[in-house]
């Protein structure tokens, strides 16, 4: 079993829809949780970063972490065609000099106009 | 533009050939990483360098070697390429060696025939 599991999709939604992307994990020591966005043939770019449990909002994006359930989510409100990309969750235990991130498989999202 | 630069962008090798993937960052980051990305597998860590002068194995180091040439540069070498090493390779860097979010390069697409 992978340490981080993510539904690869693909996920196709109409423009304006609310999108929910999710990851589960097995290592209870993870403390740092991130979402990366990767456009086709590009490198991943950091979208959201959360420490421990709770919610974080940035514009149309909301990241949620539920450590008791070992479950994280990314919500995209009013989705746009420009949101079409692969979204990767990533997490880390986080002690100094060991900032190695463990990534999920990525979910491919297509937002149709 | 500041960031992580990877060369080459594309490469085709024959089985048994060797090559070095180059990575350089100009953000004065301390830590650097090499990942490979395969369909359905997400990003998997090959090697990382927490700081200049140190390197450590990641999840999938077999068949690879690395050199942290200086603070800016971190190279990945394939000594005897195999078809299983066909992948997209990403270099990333991070300021503090902690999980505060990597900056990724644009990737090297490698095909081994």
Backbone of each chain as ProteinMPNN parsed JSONL, in Angstrom:
{"seq_chain_A": "XXXXXXXXXXXXXXXXXXXXXXXXXXXXXXXXXXXXXXXXXXXXXXXXXXXXXXXXXXXXXXXXXXXXXXXXXXXXXXXXXXXXXXXXXXXXXXXXXXXXXXXXXXXXXXXXX", "coords_chain_A": {"N_chain_A": [[0.846, -1.199, 0.0], [0.541, 2.201, -0.856], [2.067, 5.058, 0.688], [0.797, 7.476, 0.446], [-2.286, 8.048, -0.961], [-4.078, 8.804, -3.892], [-6.797, 9.561, -5.897], [-6.534, 9.012, -9.277], [-8.228, 10.0, -11.234], [-9.367, 10.522, -14.625], [-10.929, 13.696, -13.814], [-13.727, 15.402, -14.796], [-15.358, 18.438, -15.159], [-17.979, 20.933, -15.447], [-17.476, 24.38, -16.295], [-17.416, 26.659, -13.582], [-18.214, 24.9, -11.639], [-17.969, 23.377, -8.351], [-15.066, 21.889, -7.216], [-13.749, 18.981, -5.758], [-10.895, 17.617, -4.461], [-9.004, 14.885, -3.297], [-6.926, 13.245, -0.826], [-5.644, 10.399, 0.868], [-3.728, 9.154, 3.626], [-1.214, 7.161, 5.266], [0.757, 7.467, 7.189], [0.975, 8.6, 10.332], [2.704, 10.462, 11.293], [3.039, 12.544, 9.541], [3.083, 16.035, 9.124], [3.101, 18.303, 7.594], [1.406, 19.573, 4.857], [0.697, 19.737, 1.454], [-0.462, 21.134, -1.641], [0.115, 20.769, -5.04], [0.085, 22.132, -8.313], [0.131, 21.047, -11.616], [0.716, 21.829, -14.822], [0.323, 20.606, -18.186], [3.24, 19.097, -19.371], [4.903, 20.629, -17.817], [6.734, 21.663, -14.835], [5.726, 20.831, -11.439], [3.964, 23.259, -9.424], [3.792, 25.036, -6.379], [0.742, 25.265, -4.722], [-0.933, 25.376, -2.401], [-0.295, 25.378, 1.113], [-0.224, 23.764, 4.195], [-0.011, 23.5, 7.676], [-0.278, 20.946, 9.998], [-3.553, 20.229, 11.352], [-6.705, 21.542, 10.076], [-8.156, 24.345, 8.251], [-7.365, 26.187, 5.277], [-7.561, 29.067, 3.341], [-7.362, 30.467, 0.093], [-8.177, 32.707, -2.031], [-10.038, 31.292, -4.571], [-9.475, 28.787, -3.711], [-9.441, 26.224, -1.242], [-7.871, 24.533, 1.319], [-8.057, 21.607, 3.236], [-7.309, 19.8, 6.188], [-7.57, 16.807, 7.867], [-6.382, 15.295, 10.394], [-7.112, 13.296, 12.128], [-8.562, 11.535, 10.633], [-6.758, 11.025, 8.688], [-6.734, 12.395, 6.184], [-6.852, 14.577, 3.465], [-7.997, 17.479, 1.72], [-8.649, 19.399, -1.244], [-10.439, 22.138, -2.257], [-11.94, 23.679, -5.011], [-13.485, 26.539, -5.898], [-15.947, 27.904, -8.139], [-14.852, 26.921, -10.62], [-12.507, 27.238, -13.323], [-11.649, 27.082, -16.841], [-8.901, 27.445, -16.971], [-8.041, 26.177, -14.722], [-7.648, 23.605, -15.391], [-5.603, 20.918, -15.068], [-3.081, 18.79, -13.593], [-3.371, 17.818, -10.26], [-1.452, 17.5, -7.436], [-1.133, 16.008, -4.322], [0.953, 16.433, -1.452], [3.12, 15.543, 1.219], [4.853, 15.707, 4.401], [7.003, 14.609, 7.046], [8.737, 16.413, 8.318], [10.957, 17.274, 9.954], [14.006, 19.123, 10.606], [16.23, 19.563, 7.837], [15.371, 17.314, 6.582], [13.489, 17.516, 4.499], [11.945, 15.945, 2.808], [9.469, 15.338, 0.5], [6.534, 13.382, 0.202], [4.664, 12.292, -2.428], [1.319, 12.135, -3.736], [-0.343, 10.275, -6.375], [-1.426, 12.044, -8.138], [-4.19, 13.888, -9.486], [-5.948, 14.26, -12.424], [-7.522, 17.024, -13.721], [-10.131, 18.336, -15.649], [-11.656, 21.201, -16.764], [-14.474, 22.116, -18.333], [-15.482, 24.525, -20.734]], "CA_chain_A": [[0.0, 0.0, 0.0], [1.297, 3.444, -0.926], [1.969, 5.904, 1.866], [-0.166, 8.523, 0.105], [-3.165, 7.581, -2.025], [-4.839, 9.866, -4.529], [-7.557, 9.075, -7.043], [-5.93, 9.647, -10.455], [-9.212, 10.557, -12.151], [-9.53, 11.974, -14.722], [-12.117, 14.334, -13.313], [-14.183, 16.388, -15.769], [-16.455, 19.221, -14.598], [-18.292, 22.132, -16.223], [-17.014, 25.652, -15.751], [-18.237, 27.173, -12.497], [-18.494, 23.848, -10.651], [-17.082, 23.212, -7.198], [-14.262, 20.68, -7.383], [-13.168, 18.429, -4.538], [-9.788, 16.689, -4.713], [-8.743, 14.277, -1.994], [-5.842, 12.292, -0.607], [-5.545, 9.733, 2.157], [-2.357, 8.773, 3.924], [-1.13, 6.149, 6.324], [1.772, 7.823, 8.176], [0.41, 9.578, 11.264], [3.732, 11.455, 11.62], [2.996, 13.674, 8.615], [2.619, 17.278, 9.738], [3.064, 19.359, 6.589], [0.575, 19.1, 3.76], [0.742, 20.692, 0.352], [-1.045, 20.841, -2.939], [0.825, 21.299, -6.188], [-0.617, 22.118, -9.589], [1.068, 20.766, -12.702], [0.188, 21.925, -16.181], [0.903, 19.617, -19.087], [4.634, 19.258, -19.793], [5.556, 21.608, -16.965], [7.006, 21.193, -13.49], [4.707, 21.19, -10.443], [4.108, 24.528, -8.721], [3.102, 25.015, -5.102], [-0.551, 25.959, -4.723], [-1.379, 25.594, -1.028], [0.57, 24.757, 2.11], [-0.908, 23.749, 5.49], [0.67, 22.796, 8.758], [-1.154, 20.238, 10.931], [-4.954, 20.151, 10.972], [-7.434, 22.778, 9.903], [-8.464, 24.842, 6.925], [-6.656, 27.367, 4.793], [-8.231, 29.568, 2.145], [-6.614, 31.415, -0.738], [-9.004, 32.991, -3.202], [-11.022, 30.245, -4.88], [-8.944, 27.508, -3.24], [-9.462, 25.932, 0.186], [-7.236, 23.267, 1.689], [-8.497, 21.077, 4.523], [-6.554, 18.668, 6.705], [-8.187, 16.096, 8.984], [-5.36, 14.338, 10.798], [-7.723, 12.153, 12.809], [-8.984, 10.609, 9.581], [-5.645, 10.923, 7.731], [-7.446, 12.749, 4.958], [-6.749, 15.984, 3.117], [-8.82, 17.853, 0.567], [-8.511, 20.708, -1.891], [-11.665, 22.55, -2.905], [-11.828, 24.783, -5.966], [-14.8, 27.137, -6.165], [-16.083, 28.611, -9.422], [-13.73, 26.411, -11.409], [-12.267, 27.87, -14.611], [-10.864, 26.239, -17.764], [-7.476, 27.584, -16.647], [-7.732, 25.267, -13.609], [-7.385, 22.28, -15.955], [-4.216, 20.563, -14.752], [-2.972, 17.685, -12.641], [-3.178, 18.299, -8.898], [-0.702, 16.529, -6.644], [-0.971, 16.273, -2.9], [2.289, 16.075, -0.973], [3.194, 15.682, 2.666], [6.168, 15.472, 4.97], [7.141, 14.578, 8.49], [9.076, 17.809, 8.511], [12.037, 17.734, 10.819], [14.965, 19.915, 9.842], [17.134, 18.901, 6.895], [14.77, 16.127, 5.962], [12.251, 18.045, 3.944], [11.531, 15.123, 1.689], [8.031, 15.268, 0.307], [5.938, 12.187, -0.379], [3.595, 12.765, -3.307], [0.294, 11.266, -4.277], [-0.195, 9.972, -7.796], [-1.936, 13.151, -8.931], [-5.53, 13.806, -10.088], [-6.069, 15.117, -13.607], [-8.789, 17.766, -13.737], [-10.482, 19.081, -16.847], [-12.801, 22.073, -16.593], [-14.989, 22.382, -19.677], [-16.186, 25.825, -20.847]], "C_chain_A": [[0.88, 1.246, 0.0], [1.059, 4.263, 0.334], [0.934, 7.009, 1.671], [-0.974, 8.039, -1.097], [-4.001, 8.747, -2.556], [-5.521, 9.285, -5.751], [-7.035, 9.771, -8.305], [-6.914, 10.296, -11.414], [-9.134, 9.851, -13.51], [-10.894, 12.441, -14.209], [-12.496, 15.443, -14.286], [-15.4, 17.099, -15.209], [-16.768, 20.389, -15.516], [-17.741, 23.368, -15.518], [-17.974, 26.158, -14.687], [-18.535, 26.16, -11.402], [-17.534, 23.958, -9.463], [-16.382, 21.859, -7.338], [-13.705, 20.265, -6.026], [-12.114, 17.394, -4.907], [-9.314, 16.173, -3.361], [-7.52, 13.365, -1.997], [-5.995, 11.667, 0.763], [-4.098, 9.314, 2.369], [-2.334, 7.841, 5.126], [-0.163, 6.532, 7.446], [1.264, 8.931, 9.087], [1.44, 10.649, 11.663], [3.739, 12.643, 10.661], [2.407, 14.9, 9.313], [2.408, 18.388, 8.722], [2.365, 18.821, 5.354], [0.505, 20.174, 2.683], [-0.046, 20.196, -0.841], [-0.229, 21.548, -4.005], [-0.085, 21.191, -7.418], [0.426, 21.929, -10.676], [0.348, 20.844, -14.04], [0.962, 20.962, -17.07], [2.319, 20.014, -19.512], [5.362, 20.372, -19.041], [5.898, 20.962, -15.628], [5.887, 21.571, -12.535], [5.013, 22.548, -9.803], [3.258, 24.488, -7.458], [1.845, 25.875, -5.157], [-0.972, 26.341, -3.305], [-0.449, 24.833, -0.085], [-0.118, 24.883, 3.471], [-0.075, 22.975, 6.488], [-0.386, 22.234, 9.708], [-2.602, 20.284, 10.452], [-5.551, 21.528, 10.747], [-7.638, 23.131, 8.447], [-7.578, 26.024, 6.576], [-7.287, 27.796, 3.483], [-7.343, 30.566, 1.42], [-7.408, 31.634, -2.013], [-10.041, 31.915, -3.408], [-10.617, 28.878, -4.328], [-9.016, 27.408, -1.715], [-8.842, 24.569, 0.418], [-7.716, 22.877, 3.08], [-7.626, 19.894, 4.903], [-7.311, 18.096, 7.891], [-7.213, 15.01, 9.413], [-5.967, 13.129, 11.486], [-8.167, 11.1, 11.813], [-7.897, 10.339, 8.564], [-6.155, 11.211, 6.318], [-7.248, 14.235, 4.706], [-7.538, 16.25, 1.843], [-8.413, 19.217, 0.038], [-9.829, 20.985, -2.593], [-11.379, 23.736, -3.821], [-13.233, 25.287, -6.248], [-14.79, 27.828, -7.519], [-14.95, 28.206, -10.368], [-13.705, 27.036, -12.813], [-11.508, 26.918, -15.532], [-9.369, 26.308, -17.477], [-7.06, 26.738, -15.443], [-7.439, 23.856, -14.11], [-5.904, 21.956, -15.836], [-4.247, 19.275, -13.944], [-2.636, 18.26, -11.278], [-2.566, 17.185, -8.067], [-0.747, 16.937, -5.178], [0.435, 15.818, -2.497], [2.326, 16.307, 0.529], [4.556, 15.259, 3.187], [6.082, 15.393, 6.479], [7.678, 15.898, 8.99], [10.142, 18.172, 9.488], [13.143, 18.364, 9.978], [15.885, 19.043, 9.006], [16.607, 17.568, 6.378], [13.441, 16.53, 5.351], [11.72, 17.246, 2.79], [10.014, 15.045, 1.655], [7.648, 13.923, -0.291], [4.709, 12.644, -1.148], [2.557, 11.69, -3.55], [0.474, 11.12, -5.782], [-0.645, 11.113, -8.693], [-3.32, 12.87, -9.488], [-5.58, 14.778, -11.254], [-7.464, 15.713, -13.659], [-8.955, 18.464, -15.074], [-11.734, 19.887, -16.564], [-13.256, 22.501, -17.987], [-15.745, 23.696, -19.724], [-17.676, 25.629, -21.08]], "O_chain_A": [[1.843, 1.337, 0.761], [0.004, 4.179, 0.963], [0.274, 7.425, 2.623], [-0.409, 7.666, -2.125], [-4.547, 9.55, -1.8], [-4.89, 8.594, -6.55], [-7.088, 10.998, -8.393], [-6.516, 11.049, -12.303], [-8.85, 8.653, -13.536], [-11.864, 11.684, -14.178], [-11.686, 16.324, -14.572], [-16.373, 16.451, -14.824], [-15.907, 20.802, -16.293], [-17.567, 23.383, -14.3], [-19.192, 26.1, -14.858], [-19.055, 26.525, -10.347], [-16.454, 24.542, -9.557], [-17.022, 20.829, -7.551], [-13.248, 21.101, -5.247], [-12.41, 16.411, -5.586], [-9.232, 16.931, -2.394], [-7.139, 12.799, -3.021], [-6.424, 12.325, 1.71], [-3.341, 9.141, 1.414], [-3.294, 7.748, 5.89], [-0.25, 5.981, 8.543], [1.136, 10.078, 8.658], [1.081, 11.636, 12.305], [4.385, 13.653, 10.943], [1.384, 14.82, 9.994], [1.626, 19.309, 8.957], [2.694, 17.74, 4.864], [0.285, 21.353, 2.963], [-0.262, 18.997, -1.019], [0.078, 22.736, -3.906], [-0.905, 20.28, -7.533], [1.477, 22.57, -10.66], [-0.519, 20.024, -14.344], [2.084, 20.56, -16.764], [2.552, 21.137, -19.958], [6.304, 20.976, -19.553], [5.429, 19.868, -15.314], [5.164, 22.534, -12.788], [6.173, 22.933, -9.662], [2.142, 23.969, -7.466], [1.871, 27.033, -5.574], [-1.324, 27.491, -3.043], [0.106, 23.792, -0.435], [-0.544, 25.971, 3.858], [0.491, 21.928, 6.174], [-1.274, 22.955, 10.163], [-2.844, 20.372, 9.248], [-4.992, 22.543, 11.162], [-7.346, 22.35, 7.541], [-7.108, 26.757, 7.446], [-7.522, 26.964, 2.606], [-6.668, 31.391, 2.035], [-7.323, 30.847, -2.956], [-10.844, 31.648, -2.514], [-11.365, 27.911, -4.476], [-8.702, 28.356, -0.996], [-9.23, 23.578, -0.201], [-7.774, 23.708, 3.986], [-7.251, 19.085, 4.054], [-7.655, 18.827, 8.82], [-7.22, 13.916, 8.849], [-5.393, 12.041, 11.434], [-8.151, 9.907, 12.115], [-8.079, 9.515, 7.668], [-6.028, 10.397, 5.402], [-7.445, 15.058, 5.6], [-7.722, 15.366, 1.006], [-7.906, 20.068, 0.77], [-10.29, 20.19, -3.412], [-10.67, 24.671, -3.449], [-14.071, 24.554, -6.772], [-13.745, 28.282, -7.987], [-14.193, 29.05, -10.848], [-14.749, 27.319, -13.402], [-10.795, 26.036, -15.052], [-8.646, 25.339, -17.712], [-5.869, 26.594, -15.168], [-7.023, 22.999, -13.33], [-5.059, 22.628, -16.426], [-5.315, 18.739, -13.65], [-1.732, 19.086, -11.147], [-3.093, 16.074, -8.003], [-0.436, 18.077, -4.835], [1.021, 14.935, -3.124], [1.629, 17.183, 1.043], [5.309, 14.554, 2.516], [5.223, 16.009, 7.11], [7.164, 16.457, 9.959], [10.229, 19.347, 9.844], [13.2, 18.153, 8.766], [16.266, 17.943, 9.405], [17.358, 16.788, 5.793], [12.4, 15.949, 5.656], [11.106, 17.802, 1.879], [9.367, 14.728, 2.653], [8.334, 13.393, -1.165], [3.824, 13.299, -0.597], [2.863, 10.498, -3.568], [1.335, 11.762, -6.383], [-0.294, 11.155, -9.872], [-3.604, 11.752, -9.917], [-5.294, 15.965, -11.101], [-8.461, 14.993, -13.643], [-8.029, 19.105, -15.57], [-12.758, 19.33, -16.169], [-12.52, 23.16, -18.722], [-16.567, 23.964, -18.848], [-18.416, 26.605, -21.198]]}, "seq_chain_B": "XXXXXXXXXXXXXXXXXXXXXXXXXXXXXXXXXXXXXXXXXXXXXXXXXXXXXXXXXXXXXXXXXXXXXXXXXXXXXXXXXXXXXXXXXXXXXXXXXXXXXXXXXXXXXXXXX", "coords_chain_B": {"N_chain_B": [[15.283, 34.735, -15.587], [14.668, 33.98, -12.159], [15.03, 30.77, -10.682], [14.747, 27.191, -11.164], [16.787, 25.465, -13.286], [16.87, 23.019, -15.753], [18.777, 20.8, -17.722], [19.391, 18.336, -20.308], [16.258, 19.18, -22.036], [14.987, 17.174, -23.404], [15.816, 13.774, -24.171], [17.091, 10.947, -25.843], [18.206, 7.764, -25.257], [20.268, 4.9, -25.869], [19.993, 1.566, -24.637], [22.273, 0.883, -22.049], [23.896, 3.071, -22.511], [25.386, 6.04, -21.07], [24.57, 9.014, -19.208], [24.381, 12.424, -18.033], [22.179, 14.331, -16.143], [21.581, 17.721, -15.785], [21.216, 20.214, -13.255], [20.462, 23.397, -12.03], [20.153, 26.018, -9.655], [19.211, 29.359, -8.856], [18.479, 30.635, -6.543], [19.668, 30.674, -4.145], [19.129, 28.474, -2.575], [19.304, 25.88, -0.098], [18.79, 23.104, -0.123], [18.447, 20.405, -2.4], [16.791, 18.318, -4.837], [16.113, 15.267, -6.6], [13.592, 13.936, -8.55], [11.617, 11.378, -10.09], [8.996, 11.017, -12.453], [6.357, 8.995, -13.207], [3.653, 7.563, -15.092], [0.765, 7.048, -13.167], [2.253, 6.635, -10.915], [3.035, 8.853, -9.6], [5.253, 11.329, -8.185], [8.463, 10.271, -7.422], [11.085, 10.117, -5.11], [14.479, 10.234, -5.92], [17.217, 10.895, -5.243], [18.55, 13.143, -2.77], [19.884, 16.275, -1.618], [20.612, 17.672, 1.266], [22.171, 19.8, 2.017], [24.988, 21.708, 0.804], [27.585, 19.543, -0.088], [26.556, 17.234, 0.979], [24.781, 14.21, 0.304], [21.963, 12.038, -0.103], [20.187, 8.905, -0.278], [17.026, 8.418, -1.82], [13.743, 7.176, -2.356], [13.935, 5.57, -4.691], [16.76, 4.866, -5.603], [18.378, 3.123, -7.08], [20.556, 2.482, -9.779], [21.253, 5.047, -10.287], [23.393, 7.918, -9.769], [24.53, 10.766, -7.913], [25.756, 14.168, -7.823], [26.596, 16.818, -5.799], [27.635, 19.585, -6.863], [28.227, 22.193, -6.159], [26.753, 24.869, -4.253], [24.779, 25.69, -5.989], [24.406, 23.745, -7.983], [23.261, 20.483, -8.916], [23.679, 17.353, -9.969], [22.465, 14.515, -11.829], [23.276, 11.238, -12.556], [23.128, 8.648, -14.931], [24.531, 5.643, -15.179], [24.473, 3.302, -16.729], [22.137, 3.112, -18.823], [18.775, 1.908, -18.648], [15.744, 0.515, -20.075], [13.739, 0.727, -18.117], [14.259, 3.089, -16.906], [13.171, 5.035, -18.392], [11.449, 7.978, -18.256], [10.084, 11.007, -16.785], [12.138, 13.412, -15.485], [12.524, 15.396, -12.646], [14.029, 18.15, -11.151], [14.342, 19.782, -8.011], [14.332, 22.471, -5.625], [14.86, 23.842, -2.333], [14.557, 26.178, 0.297], [15.183, 25.969, 3.143], [15.594, 23.342, 3.742], [13.454, 22.256, 4.826], [9.977, 21.338, 4.773], [8.747, 23.445, 3.167], [7.853, 23.885, 0.736], [8.691, 23.135, -2.483], [10.608, 24.445, -5.247], [10.27, 23.677, -8.526], [12.038, 22.463, -11.418], [11.557, 22.472, -15.029], [11.681, 19.961, -16.041], [13.127, 16.919, -17.454], [12.69, 14.971, -20.202], [13.197, 11.681, -20.633], [13.966, 9.011, -22.727], [14.658, 5.637, -22.978], [15.842, 3.345, -25.191]], "CA_chain_B": [[14.342, 34.596, -14.479], [15.125, 33.127, -11.075], [14.342, 29.494, -10.641], [15.504, 25.956, -11.316], [17.017, 25.194, -14.704], [17.275, 21.651, -16.044], [19.196, 20.482, -19.091], [18.591, 18.813, -21.433], [14.803, 19.037, -21.881], [14.632, 15.886, -23.994], [16.964, 12.935, -24.478], [16.862, 9.541, -26.172], [19.421, 6.973, -25.053], [20.212, 3.463, -26.103], [20.292, 0.761, -23.454], [23.686, 0.762, -21.751], [24.58, 4.358, -22.589], [25.36, 6.84, -19.851], [24.348, 10.436, -19.387], [24.215, 13.218, -16.826], [21.168, 15.374, -16.162], [22.088, 18.866, -15.052], [20.24, 21.055, -12.564], [21.056, 24.556, -11.36], [19.181, 26.963, -9.1], [19.827, 30.655, -8.569], [17.701, 31.218, -5.456], [20.453, 30.497, -2.916], [18.518, 27.42, -1.772], [20.258, 24.933, 0.486], [18.477, 21.708, -0.398], [18.062, 20.091, -3.77], [16.166, 16.997, -4.931], [15.803, 14.682, -7.899], [12.431, 13.059, -8.586], [11.14, 10.879, -11.363], [7.535, 10.968, -12.528], [5.86, 7.973, -14.116], [2.187, 7.486, -15.064], [0.177, 6.228, -12.112], [3.175, 6.45, -9.784], [3.337, 10.131, -8.97], [6.66, 11.727, -8.115], [9.225, 9.451, -6.484], [12.381, 10.717, -4.816], [15.63, 9.405, -6.293], [18.274, 11.337, -4.338], [18.441, 14.517, -2.361], [21.048, 16.882, -0.979], [20.079, 18.61, 2.255], [23.022, 20.984, 1.995], [26.195, 21.533, -0.001], [28.521, 18.564, 0.448], [25.878, 16.028, 1.461], [23.761, 13.599, -0.539], [21.349, 10.859, 0.501], [19.287, 8.163, -1.147], [15.588, 8.526, -1.636], [12.932, 5.955, -2.473], [14.3, 4.744, -5.848], [18.104, 5.306, -6.007], [19.159, 2.141, -7.834], [20.842, 2.824, -11.167], [21.556, 6.477, -10.374], [24.331, 8.558, -8.864], [24.366, 12.212, -7.906], [26.862, 14.998, -7.358], [26.277, 18.21, -5.456], [28.881, 20.202, -7.332], [28.355, 23.395, -5.343], [25.437, 25.169, -3.714], [23.826, 25.93, -7.075], [24.266, 22.686, -8.97], [23.027, 19.12, -8.426], [23.539, 16.565, -11.192], [22.008, 13.121, -11.719], [23.958, 10.454, -13.583], [22.741, 7.282, -15.24], [25.779, 5.022, -15.632], [24.161, 2.328, -17.77], [20.695, 3.323, -18.908], [17.883, 0.771, -18.902], [14.396, 0.975, -20.466], [12.944, 1.053, -16.924], [14.578, 4.454, -16.504], [12.383, 5.955, -19.206], [10.644, 8.724, -17.299], [10.323, 12.446, -16.742], [12.943, 13.69, -14.3], [12.392, 16.75, -12.136], [14.889, 18.655, -10.096], [13.662, 20.771, -7.183], [15.154, 23.042, -4.559], [14.111, 24.294, -1.171], [15.431, 27.103, 1.007], [15.643, 25.657, 4.496], [15.652, 21.908, 3.965], [12.195, 21.868, 5.456], [8.905, 21.123, 3.794], [8.027, 24.693, 2.97], [7.435, 23.995, -0.655], [9.789, 23.106, -3.423], [10.538, 25.047, -6.573], [10.638, 22.634, -9.484], [12.411, 22.761, -12.789], [10.545, 22.114, -16.026], [11.767, 18.536, -16.315], [13.853, 16.295, -18.565], [11.988, 13.778, -20.69], [14.212, 10.714, -21.045], [13.513, 7.736, -23.289], [15.739, 4.661, -23.162], [15.35, 2.336, -26.149]], "C_chain_B": [[14.892, 33.649, -13.431], [14.362, 31.818, -11.108], [15.295, 28.324, -10.747], [15.585, 25.629, -12.805], [17.534, 23.776, -14.888], [17.692, 21.531, -17.499], [19.64, 19.033, -19.176], [17.104, 18.702, -21.149], [14.324, 17.686, -22.409], [15.914, 15.101, -24.278], [16.49, 11.533, -24.815], [18.202, 8.824, -26.045], [19.196, 5.542, -25.511], [20.554, 2.749, -24.803], [21.802, 0.624, -23.274], [24.467, 2.065, -21.837], [24.487, 5.085, -21.25], [25.066, 8.289, -20.194], [24.185, 11.107, -18.026], [23.153, 14.275, -17.057], [21.651, 16.502, -15.253], [20.952, 19.667, -14.426], [20.977, 22.188, -11.875], [19.947, 25.47, -10.857], [19.909, 28.238, -8.706], [19.095, 31.379, -7.455], [18.417, 31.096, -4.121], [19.805, 29.473, -1.975], [19.563, 26.44, -1.275], [20.039, 23.506, 0.018], [18.025, 21.522, -1.833], [17.666, 18.628, -3.851], [16.059, 16.571, -6.393], [14.637, 13.713, -7.736], [12.273, 12.505, -9.998], [9.62, 10.773, -11.312], [7.123, 9.992, -13.601], [4.352, 7.902, -14.013], [1.705, 6.554, -13.959], [1.037, 6.068, -10.877], [3.445, 7.759, -9.049], [4.808, 10.461, -9.055], [7.36, 10.874, -7.06], [10.641, 9.999, -6.344], [13.505, 9.755, -5.151], [16.779, 9.662, -5.314], [17.96, 12.754, -3.9], [19.747, 14.959, -1.696], [20.532, 17.949, -0.028], [20.886, 19.904, 2.291], [24.254, 20.672, 1.157], [27.133, 20.544, 0.683], [27.883, 17.294, 0.967], [24.885, 15.53, 0.426], [23.225, 12.357, 0.163], [20.387, 10.209, -0.476], [17.842, 8.459, -0.796], [14.93, 7.179, -1.79], [13.43, 5.019, -3.567], [15.687, 5.096, -6.373], [18.854, 4.365, -6.952], [19.308, 2.543, -9.292], [21.219, 4.276, -11.374], [22.689, 6.85, -9.414], [24.14, 10.06, -8.96], [25.655, 12.883, -7.455], [26.328, 16.379, -7.023], [27.559, 18.997, -5.693], [29.223, 21.442, -6.516], [26.95, 23.712, -4.85], [24.386, 25.285, -4.82], [23.469, 24.683, -7.872], [24.172, 21.288, -8.347], [22.759, 18.261, -9.652], [23.152, 15.125, -10.875], [22.631, 12.337, -12.869], [23.362, 9.061, -13.692], [23.97, 6.61, -15.845], [25.552, 4.055, -16.796], [22.646, 2.296, -17.91], [19.946, 2.04, -19.255], [16.513, 1.295, -19.308], [13.52, 1.354, -19.272], [13.224, 2.474, -16.409], [13.953, 5.497, -17.442], [11.384, 6.664, -18.29], [10.812, 10.224, -17.558], [11.012, 12.742, -15.417], [12.812, 15.16, -13.925], [13.419, 17.001, -11.044], [14.1, 19.695, -9.312], [14.636, 21.3, -6.146], [14.269, 23.657, -3.499], [15.048, 25.099, -0.289], [16.028, 26.51, 2.28], [15.792, 24.163, 4.75], [14.426, 21.417, 4.692], [11.086, 21.877, 4.437], [8.096, 22.375, 3.55], [7.609, 24.897, 1.534], [8.62, 24.074, -1.574], [9.517, 24.05, -4.59], [11.082, 24.011, -7.542], [11.176, 23.232, -10.778], [11.336, 22.27, -13.739], [10.673, 20.672, -16.5], [12.649, 18.152, -17.49], [13.1, 15.035, -18.941], [13.024, 12.822, -21.282], [13.551, 9.444, -21.555], [14.737, 6.859, -23.498], [15.202, 3.535, -24.04], [16.285, 1.132, -26.196]], "O_chain_B": [[15.508, 32.636, -13.762], [13.2, 31.766, -11.511], [16.487, 28.44, -10.46], [14.565, 25.532, -13.488], [18.514, 23.376, -14.26], [17.051, 22.085, -18.393], [20.215, 18.522, -18.214], [16.724, 18.172, -20.105], [13.353, 17.127, -21.898], [16.956, 15.68, -24.583], [15.599, 10.994, -24.159], [19.198, 9.226, -26.646], [18.069, 5.049, -25.534], [21.308, 3.262, -23.976], [22.522, 0.294, -24.216], [25.572, 2.165, -21.303], [23.632, 4.787, -20.416], [25.283, 8.734, -21.322], [23.897, 10.462, -17.018], [23.206, 15.023, -18.034], [22.07, 16.277, -14.117], [19.868, 19.782, -14.998], [21.993, 21.969, -11.215], [18.938, 25.675, -11.531], [21.064, 28.207, -8.28], [19.088, 32.609, -7.42], [17.835, 31.384, -3.075], [19.91, 29.58, -0.753], [20.573, 26.196, -1.935], [21.002, 22.776, -0.215], [17.323, 22.358, -2.402], [18.122, 17.799, -3.063], [15.932, 17.4, -7.295], [14.675, 12.8, -6.911], [12.742, 13.098, -10.97], [9.037, 10.479, -10.268], [7.493, 10.138, -14.766], [3.806, 8.159, -12.939], [2.173, 5.422, -13.832], [0.621, 5.446, -9.9], [4.036, 7.747, -7.969], [5.526, 9.931, -9.904], [6.888, 10.775, -5.927], [11.305, 10.303, -7.335], [13.494, 8.601, -4.722], [17.249, 8.743, -4.642], [17.21, 13.474, -4.558], [20.576, 14.149, -1.28], [20.068, 19.004, -0.461], [20.344, 20.974, 2.565], [24.526, 19.514, 0.842], [27.442, 20.678, 1.867], [28.59, 16.365, 1.358], [24.227, 16.321, -0.249], [23.939, 11.706, 0.926], [19.845, 10.856, -1.372], [17.491, 8.712, 0.357], [15.491, 6.155, -1.401], [13.362, 3.801, -3.406], [15.794, 5.587, -7.497], [19.85, 4.76, -7.557], [18.335, 2.896, -9.958], [21.478, 4.699, -12.5], [22.91, 6.194, -8.396], [23.648, 10.568, -9.967], [26.513, 12.279, -6.812], [25.69, 17.03, -7.851], [28.441, 19.06, -4.836], [30.392, 21.697, -6.223], [26.043, 22.896, -5.016], [23.213, 24.996, -4.585], [22.354, 24.571, -8.382], [24.886, 20.954, -7.402], [21.728, 18.417, -10.305], [23.465, 14.594, -9.809], [22.519, 12.736, -14.028], [23.123, 8.386, -12.691], [24.4, 6.99, -16.934], [26.349, 4.003, -17.733], [21.96, 1.552, -17.21], [20.411, 1.212, -20.038], [16.146, 2.408, -18.928], [12.648, 2.214, -19.4], [12.489, 2.985, -15.564], [14.187, 6.696, -17.291], [10.573, 6.016, -17.629], [11.575, 10.642, -18.428], [10.519, 12.363, -14.355], [12.968, 16.049, -14.762], [13.638, 16.181, -10.152], [13.28, 20.412, -9.884], [15.637, 20.657, -5.829], [13.096, 23.952, -3.728], [16.216, 24.741, -0.142], [17.243, 26.546, 2.472], [16.09, 23.761, 5.875], [14.379, 20.267, 5.129], [11.266, 22.389, 3.332], [6.875, 22.364, 3.711], [7.08, 25.945, 1.164], [9.455, 24.971, -1.46], [8.374, 24.403, -4.882], [12.206, 23.531, -7.396], [10.82, 24.342, -11.173], [10.324, 21.717, -13.31], [9.848, 20.21, -17.288], [12.887, 18.949, -18.398], [12.896, 14.145, -18.115], [13.646, 13.117, -22.301], [12.683, 8.873, -20.894], [15.721, 7.273, -24.11], [14.237, 2.858, -23.684], [16.036, 0.185, -26.942]]}, "name": "protein", "num_of_chains": 2, "seq": "XXXXXXXXXXXXXXXXXXXXXXXXXXXXXXXXXXXXXXXXXXXXXXXXXXXXXXXXXXXXXXXXXXXXXXXXXXXXXXXXXXXXXXXXXXXXXXXXXXXXXXXXXXXXXXXXXXXXXXXXXXXXXXXXXXXXXXXXXXXXXXXXXXXXXXXXXXXXXXXXXXXXXXXXXXXXXXXXXXXXXXXXXXXXXXXXXXXXXXXXXXXXXXXXXXXXXXXXXXXXXXXXXX"}
